[in-house]
Amino acid sequence: MFNIDNLTRKNIQALVPYSSARDEFSGEAKVFLDANENSLGSPLTKWYNRYPDPHQQKVKEALSMVKAIGTEHIFLGNGSDECIDLLYRCFCNPGKDNVIICPPTYGMYEVSANINDVEVRKAPLLDDFELDLVHLENLVDAHTKLIWICSPNNPTGNSLNRNDIETVLNNFNGIVVIDEAYINFARQKSFIQELNDYPNLVVMQTFSKAWGLAGLRLGMAFASKEIIDVLNKVKPPYNINQATQEQALKALEEVGQVNDMIKELVAMRDALAEVFTQVPTVEKVYPSDANFLLVKIKDARKVYEYMLTKGIVLRDRSNVKLCEDCLRITIGTEKENTILVDALVEYLESNT
Ligand SMILES: *Cc1c(COP(=O)(O)O)cnc(C)c1O
């Protein structure tokens, strides 16, 4: 049975978290002399002289409406990267516990594990980029704390089979993290609404992709109140800065505009996939549920380098297992996509 207390590191269970000035007083007052801020102001906007809300209550309330989930189920991190790191620090004992990843996948799960001295076990995806459930199950032991599932997956672009993910959720007593960074571009629906059914589920999303706010650094984790409470205990008190909180609040009022961008990107993705299929040296355009395409192309490395000479940067995944000869290509603007296709045609003309 899933039991949060058995999973949480003993030192974290015992931890008395830092109590900030703004934690100890949160009512209405006229004079704030409790946090050693600069009472005169700042060279910038006046309110940047104050520490931000450590619990990001306003952002969470707005997000709660958009995602149809209670604020107590929401954690905000300085990018998803902070959420990833915190999951290790809360639940994985260095040098003792292990986690499972399913490569090819997002690189930070492994890097963050290495930083935290946590063993990484690998159950590679099958040839069709789906989960290898048998391999996964064989890797689990009493010290396995987290299983990382990225869906839609980076760099393969596909959503993983929903039944497979549910099988993992139903049979693993540790935490299953589903990274939904690209969910807004997917035909699949989010797992957020399944949180009530799975006490061991953490869903991660981000403002960096569909929301177009990679520069603000704002990541989200959705989970049971018990898991969120542990993350809150360990996070730095002011991990989301004032500017980010303000801008995120504004963005959350523009859901319509974001949905329009998503539709446009999806349409361009599907059009670009069509164009690539016509290219003679393209062996495969993988179906994508994200805002990028994984393209298997003859002499991928050479194409990558040619594009660089034209000032076009793609992501070379050609030496990643299961992605041999593949380039990962983000969907650009209409103009950028045209520049890319024109450059590819030029490359083919000069190389045949
Ligand atoms: C881009 C991406 C993220 C986003 O990370 P941030 O730190 O929020 O910018 C998370 N997971 C995956 C798989 C990604 O590709």
The ligand as a Tripos MOL2 file, in Angstrom:
@<TRIPOS>MOLECULE
LIG
   15    15     1     0     0
SMALL
NO_CHARGES

@<TRIPOS>ATOM
      1 C1         10.7970   21.7320  -21.5610 C.3       1 LIG1
      2 C2         10.5220   20.6350  -20.6100 C.ar      1 LIG1
      3 C3         10.2410   20.9000  -19.2710 C.ar      1 LIG1
      4 C4         10.1910   22.3070  -18.7750 C.3       1 LIG1
      5 O1         11.1430   22.6070  -17.8460 O.3       1 LIG1
      6 P1         11.1070   24.0440  -17.1520 P.3       1 LIG1
      7 O2         12.1770   23.9260  -16.1240 O.co2     1 LIG1
      8 O3          9.7290   24.2110  -16.5520 O.co2     1 LIG1
      9 O4         11.3750   25.0610  -18.1980 O.co2     1 LIG1
     10 C5          9.9370   19.8550  -18.4300 C.ar      1 LIG1
     11 N1          9.9190   18.5930  -18.8750 N.ar      1 LIG1
     12 C6         10.1690   18.3040  -20.1580 C.ar      1 LIG1
     13 C7         10.0860   16.9000  -20.6190 C.3       1 LIG1
     14 C8         10.4990   19.3100  -21.0610 C.ar      1 LIG1
     15 O5         10.7720   19.0000  -22.3370 O.3       1 LIG1
@<TRIPOS>BOND
     1     1     2 1
     2     2     3 ar
     3     2    14 ar
     4     3     4 1
     5     3    10 ar
     6     4     5 1
     7     5     6 1
     8     6     7 2
     9     6     8 1
    10     6     9 1
    11    10    11 ar
    12    11    12 ar
    13    12    13 1
    14    12    14 ar
    15    14    15 1
@<TRIPOS>SUBSTRUCTURE
     1 LIG1         1 GROUP 0 **** ****
